[in-house]
Amino acid sequence: MSIDAIRDAILTGDRSEETYAGLAVPTTYRGATVRKSEVEMFAGLDSRDKDPRKSLHIDEVEIPELAPDEALVAVMASAINYNTVWTSIFEPVSTFGFLERYGRLNEWSKRHDRDHHVVGSDLAGVVLRTGSHVSRWRTGQEVVAHCLSVELEDPEGHDDTMMDPQQRIWGFETNFGGLAELAIVKANQLMPKPDHLTWEEAAAPGLVNSTAYRQLISKNGAALKLGDRVLIWGASGGLGSYATQMALAAGAEPICVVSSPDKAEICRRMGAELIIDRRAEGYRFWDEAGTTQDPKEWQRLGKKIRELTGGHDVDVVFEHPGRETFGASVYVARKGGKIVTCASTSGYMHEYDNRYLWMNLKSIISSHFANYRESWEANELINRGLIHPTLSKTYPLEQVGQAALDVHHNLHQGKVGVLTLAPEAGLGVSNPEKRARFESQINAFRDV
């Protein structure tokens, strides 16, 4: 079968353009999908009871025609992000609405409106084909992909592509995502694969590393500076683990909020010293009914932060849990401080006491993924060994539902990887000398 020939060619290490141009592209491939016919399968259940193992399928799907500005990539590994969890439990809405709207945009976008959605917003692999308008990339190149898909026909996107009216997240708001043997991306999503990483390690940072970079480092986010104190919720998780590393690398001081001693240990391995175990401290920002917040708990958190920092409040709050923590985040930021939010994994309807915001001149800054320049810079930090993958566990494609369940129930550390074409973990390193310098940091999340 031609998919096996593609895998075999990649495993030989041959990256010549001629080899891959000579390989036949199959008409179908295996991908992790949700099905339009099953959108109501979890109706009436609480979010936590919705099981991705029931909704994520490994289906044989057709390869569409390649658009002029696209690349077809043989995917060796991918990773789980929370948007795959949302897709798999059909919350807050079914992603088929995204695909239907995209399908009405132009002749090429029609391909995305199907009765199945191939999911996944990360990949590491090898370019198999490029469209007729692609000149920067060639077949045989090892690549990773960021997940920003833009059309750039409108003027709004030409200062910051995240402002493009047709900005979408690949594999979530578009089809043909990375949790598959093959994937289709726009050529301006591609970046060089760091040569000291395995396939699964290289696939893990993409979405979360770029998101954390814009949110924390970029001028479009917090613009973190030397000496800043930054509170990082979920500091050992997919997003927080990159924010923690970036804060340390930038000469800032992270205050890491975690939920267990194991996660606290991971933060120490990354080099963080100021850690709050919120479960051990017993913080309850909301009453049992989830309707009323307790400002005394905000105050208790603020007091804990000042104990750790020698009496200082934080300059920046790295926010992504949303409803559960947002009131506390607004309270604990210093006067003139910033609360930068990129997600709402615990709920979208945030509530906070506006007196602590307006009277103290604090700022709430929204941040969503990253533009190509920010993603490229974030990937270069990985390539230079300034930031490292936070991969903790890897599943085969056949167990993608379990991988998504781990993330859904917060049973994971860092990132959860998925092998697609790669037959086993540990493959893909082409610069072992470089890797040897960073081996312990690369494996920091593995045995916790």
LOVO-426578 format. One line per 2 residues: for each residue x, y, z of C-alpha. Coordinates in steps of 0.02 Angstrom, whole numbers, plus 32768, in hexadecimal, padded with zeros to 4 digits. Layout:
<atoms>
X/Y/Z; ...;
</atoms>
This chain:
<atoms>
8000/8000/8000; 803F/80AF/7FD7;
8028/80F0/8089; 80A2/8069/80C1;
811C/809D/803A; 8112/8150/807A;
8135/8118/812C; 81C4/80A9/80F3;
8215/8137/8091; 820D/81AA/8128;
8257/8127/819A; 82EE/8111/8128;
8321/81C6/8149; 8326/81EF/808F;
82E4/82A0/8078; 830A/82BA/7FC0;
8286/8314/7F5D; 828E/8291/7ED5;
8264/8202/7F4C; 81C4/8251/7F8D;
818E/8296/7EE5; 8199/81E4/7EA4;
8128/819B/7F2A; 8074/817D/7EFE;
7FF6/81DA/7F6A; 7F69/8169/7FA4;
7EB3/8198/7F86; 7E85/817E/803D;
7ED8/8186/80E7; 7EAD/8164/819D;
7E7C/81F5/8209; 7E2C/8218/82B2;
7D7D/8259/828E; 7CDB/828F/82DB;
7C3E/826E/8277; 7BB1/82E7/8251;
7B32/825D/826F; 7B69/8250/8325;
7B62/8307/8359; 7AD4/82E5/83D5;
7B20/8247/8420; 7B47/829B/84C7;
7AA7/8300/84D7; 7A74/8318/858C;
7B1B/82E3/85D7; 7B8C/8351/8640;
7C2D/8383/85E9; 7C98/8311/8655;
7C2C/827A/8628; 7C43/8293/856D;
7CC2/8211/8535; 7D36/8235/84A0;
7D56/817B/8490; 7CA4/816A/844F;
7CA4/81FC/83D6; 7D55/81F5/838C;
7D65/8173/8302; 7DF5/8137/8296;
7DA9/8140/81E9; 7DEB/8128/8139;
7DCD/81D0/80E5; 7DE8/8213/8037;
7E77/8289/800A; 7E32/8326/7FBA;
7E85/8382/7F2A; 7F14/83F2/7F64;
7EF7/84AE/7F54; 7F7F/851B/7F06;
7FB8/8562/7FAF; 7FB7/84BF/8010;
8029/842F/803E; 8003/8378/805A;
8067/8337/80EF; 808A/8284/8124;
8068/8291/81DF; 80DD/822D/824E;
8095/826E/82F2; 8015/82E7/8336;
7FD6/831D/83E2; 7F38/833E/8445;
7EFD/83EE/8467; 7E64/8426/84C4;
7E10/8457/8421; 7E0D/839D/83F3;
7DB6/837C/8498; 7D35/8403/846F;
7D1D/83B9/83C2; 7D08/8309/8405;
7C84/8338/8486; 7C2D/83B2/8410;
7C42/8445/8486; 7C24/84D4/848D;
7BE1/84B6/83DD; 7BF9/8432/8358;
7C8D/8457/82E7; 7C26/8426/8250;
7BDE/84D6/8255; 7C8E/8518/823B;
7CA9/84A4/81A7; 7C02/84D2/8158;
7C28/858D/8162; 7CD8/8575/811F;
7C92/850B/8093; 7C2D/859E/8053;
7CC5/860F/8041; 7D0D/85D7/7F99;
7D25/8544/7F24; 7DBA/84FE/7F84;
7D6A/850F/802F; 7CD7/84A2/7FF8;
7D48/840C/8015; 7D41/842A/80D1;
7C84/8416/80E2; 7C72/835A/80F7;
7C11/82E0/8162; 7CB0/82BC/81C4;
7D31/832E/8213; 7DE7/82F7/8217;
7E26/834B/82B5; 7ECD/837F/82FE;
7F2F/8423/8303; 7FE4/83E4/8311;
8055/837E/82A2; 8108/834C/827E;
812D/82F7/81DA; 8170/8301/8129;
812E/8365/8096; 80E8/82F2/800F;
809F/836D/7F93; 8090/8428/7F7F;
8010/8490/7F20; 803A/84ED/7E81;
8053/8595/7EDA; 80C9/8553/7F61;
8181/8581/7F4D; 81CC/8584/7FFD;
81B3/84CB/8024; 81E0/842E/7FC5;
81B4/8377/7FCF; 8221/8316/8049;
8236/83A3/80C8; 821A/837D/8180;
819A/83F6/81C7; 8129/8421/8257;
808C/8489/8242; 803A/8514/82A3;
7F7C/8518/829F; 7F51/85C6/825C;
7EF1/85BD/81B9; 7ED2/8666/8164;
7E94/86A2/80BB; 7EE1/8753/80C3;
7E6B/879F/8043; 7E34/8825/80BE;
7EA0/88B9/80F6; 7E86/8896/81AF;
7EFA/8801/81AC; 7F91/8855/8162;
7FD2/88A2/8203; 7FAF/880B/8270;
7F6D/8770/8218; 7F0B/8740/82B3;
7E9C/87D4/8289; 7E6C/878E/81DF;
7DAE/877C/81D5; 7DC8/86CF/818B;
7E40/8695/8213; 7E21/85E0/8246;
7E75/855A/82AE; 7EAA/84C9/823F;
7E66/8421/8277; 7DE1/8475/82E2;
7D8C/84F5/8271; 7DCE/84A1/81D3;
7DD5/83ED/819A; 7E6A/837A/816F;
7EC1/838E/8218; 7F5F/8341/825E;
7F1C/82AA/82BF; 7F2D/8242/8222;
7FA8/81EC/81B0; 7FA0/827D/8135;
7F6D/8332/814B; 7F4D/83CA/80DF;
7F8D/8474/8119; 7FA9/851C/80CA;
8060/8532/809D; 806E/85C6/8113;
8049/8552/81A5; 80EB/84F2/818C;
8189/8506/81F4; 822B/84A1/81FC;
822A/840B/8270; 82AD/841E/82FB;
832D/839A/82CC; 8357/8363/837F;
82A6/832B/83A7; 8246/828C/8385;
81A9/8295/831B; 8136/8294/83B1;
819E/8314/840F; 81A1/8389/8379;
80E5/837A/8362; 80BB/83A5/8417;
80E7/845F/8427; 8092/84AB/838E;
7FEA/84ED/83C9; 8010/8508/8481;
80C0/854C/846B; 8087/85CC/83EC;
7FEF/85FA/8455; 8059/8613/84F0;
80D7/867B/848D; 8056/86F7/844E;
7FFC/86FD/84F5; 8095/8717/8561;
8128/8757/84F7; 80E3/87AF/845D;
80B5/8868/8456; 8008/8828/842A;
7FFC/87D8/84D6; 804C/87FE/857E;
80F5/8836/8535; 814A/87E4/85CA;
81EA/8839/8601; 8281/8811/866D;
8251/8805/8725; 8194/87FA/870F;
8136/878B/8787; 80B7/871F/872C;
8031/86AE/8775; 801C/8615/8706;
7F80/85AC/871C; 7F98/84F4/86F0;
8053/850E/86E9; 807B/8457/86C2;
7FF3/8444/863D; 7FF6/8455/8581;
7FF4/8513/857F; 803B/8539/8629;
80D6/84CF/8614; 810E/853A/8581;
80DF/85DB/85DB; 8148/85A4/8670;
81DF/8581/8602; 81CC/8626/85A6;
81BE/8689/8647; 825D/863B/8688;
82B9/8652/85E3; 8284/8709/85DE;
82C7/872D/868C; 821A/873C/86D8;
81DE/86E5/8777; 8151/8667/8760;
80DA/863F/87EF; 809B/8594/87BA;
7FED/855A/87E9; 7FD7/849D/87E1;
7F61/841A/8827; 7FD1/8390/886B;
807F/836E/88B2; 80AE/8315/8810;
8086/83B0/87AC; 80E6/841B/8828;
817D/83AA/880D; 8171/83C5/8751;
8177/8481/876B; 8212/846E/87D6;
8263/8407/874D; 8244/8497/86D5;
829D/850A/874F; 820A/855F/87A7;
8218/857F/8862; 8174/85D3/8892;
80E7/8555/888C; 8034/8550/88CE;
7FDB/84A9/88DA; 7F28/84E8/88D0;
7EDF/8441/8903; 7F4D/8433/899D;
7F23/84E7/89C9; 7E6A/84C1/89B3;
7E39/855A/8950; 7D7E/8563/892C;
7D5C/85FE/88C5; 7CA5/85CC/88A8;
7C1F/8583/8918; 7BE7/84D0/88FD;
7B59/8507/888C; 7BD5/8566/881E;
7B6D/8605/8827; 7BC9/8676/88A2;
7C82/869F/88B5; 7CDA/86B7/895C;
7D4A/8752/895B; 7D9C/8714/89FB;
7DE8/8687/8995; 7E2C/8706/8918;
7E7A/8761/89AB; 7EC2/86BF/89EF;
7F13/869B/8946; 7F5A/874C/8940;
7FA2/8737/89ED; 7FF4/8692/89B9;
8041/86E5/8921; 8089/8772/898B;
80D1/86F3/8A05; 812E/86A1/8974;
8169/8742/8921; 819E/87A3/89BB;
8104/8812/89BE; 80E7/8830/8904;
804D/8819/8898; 8061/87D3/87E8;
807E/883E/874E; 802A/87C2/86D8;
7FA9/8738/86EB; 7FB1/86AE/8667;
7EF8/8682/865C; 7EA5/85F0/8604;
7E34/8590/867F; 7DB2/8619/866E;
7D16/861C/86DA; 7D5F/85BC/876D;
7DF5/862E/8786; 7DD3/86D3/872D;
7D91/8732/87C3; 7E2B/8701/8827;
7E9D/872F/8795; 7E58/87E0/878A;
7E6A/87F5/8846; 7F1F/87B8/885A;
7F6D/881D/87CC; 7FCC/88B5/880B;
7F8F/8966/87EF; 7FAA/8985/8736;
7FC4/88CB/8718; 7F89/8861/8686;
7F14/87CC/867E; 7F31/8776/85D6;
7EB0/86F3/85A6; 7EB5/8676/8517;
7E33/85F5/8547; 7DA5/85C3/85BD;
7DB6/850A/85DE; 7D4A/8514/867C;
7CC3/8581/862E; 7CAE/861A/85C0;
7C40/868A/862D; 7CC3/86E3/8695;
7C94/8748/872E; 7D04/87BF/878E;
7CF4/8857/87FF; 7D11/88EA/878C;
7D47/895C/881B; 7DEC/88FC/8824;
7E05/8916/876A; 7DD3/89CA/8748;
7E09/8A1B/87EC; 7EB3/89C7/87E1;
7ECE/89EA/8728; 7EE5/8933/86FC;
7ED4/88F2/864A; 7E7E/8858/8604;
7ED2/8826/8561; 7E8A/87A3/84EC;
7F01/872F/8491; 7ED7/86AA/8411;
7F57/8633/83C5; 7FE1/8691/8366;
800C/86D6/82BC; 808E/8686/8249;
811C/86F5/8285; 80F6/86CF/833C;
80E4/8614/8317; 8188/8613/82B8;
81E1/866B/8348; 8196/85F3/83C6;
81CF/855F/835C; 827D/85AA/8351;
8285/85AC/8410; 8268/84F0/840A;
82E8/84DA/8380; 836D/853A/83E3;
834C/84D8/8482; 8310/8571/84E3;
8264/8520/84F9; 8245/8465/84FC;
81B3/83F2/84D3; 814A/83BF/8568;
8114/8315/8528; 80E1/829D/85B2;
808C/820C/855A; 806F/81CD/84AA;
7FE1/8164/8465; 7FCC/810D/83BD;
7F4B/8156/8347; 7ED4/80C7/836F;
7EC9/8107/8423; 7EAB/81BE/83FA;
7E08/81B9/845C; 7E63/8189/84FB;
7EE5/8210/84DB; 7E5B/8291/84CD;
7E06/824E/856A; 7EA9/8266/85CB;
7EA7/831E/859B; 7DEC/8330/85B7;
7DFD/82EE/866B; 7EA4/8344/868D;
7EFA/829D/86A8; 7F93/82D5/8647;
802F/833C/8660; 806D/83B1/85D8;
803A/8370/852D; 7FF6/82C7/84F5;
803C/828C/844F; 7FF1/821B/83CA;
8056/81B0/8351; 8008/81B1/82A4;
807E/8169/821E; 8110/8151/8297;
8111/8099/82CB; 815A/80BD/8376;
8194/814B/83E4; 8248/8189/83E2;
8261/819A/8326; 828C/8233/82BF;
8327/827B/8314; 83A6/82B3/8291;
8419/8318/8303; 8444/82AB/8399;
84D7/831A/83CD; 8464/83AE/83E3;
83E4/8343/843D; 8465/8307/84BA;
8475/83B9/84FD; 83BD/83C0/852A;
838F/830B/8550; 835C/8325/8605;
82F0/83BE/85DD; 829B/8364/854C;
826E/82D2/85BE; 823A/833B/8654;
8184/8308/8647; 819C/8250/861D;
81A9/81F5/86C4; 8139/825C/8735;
</atoms>
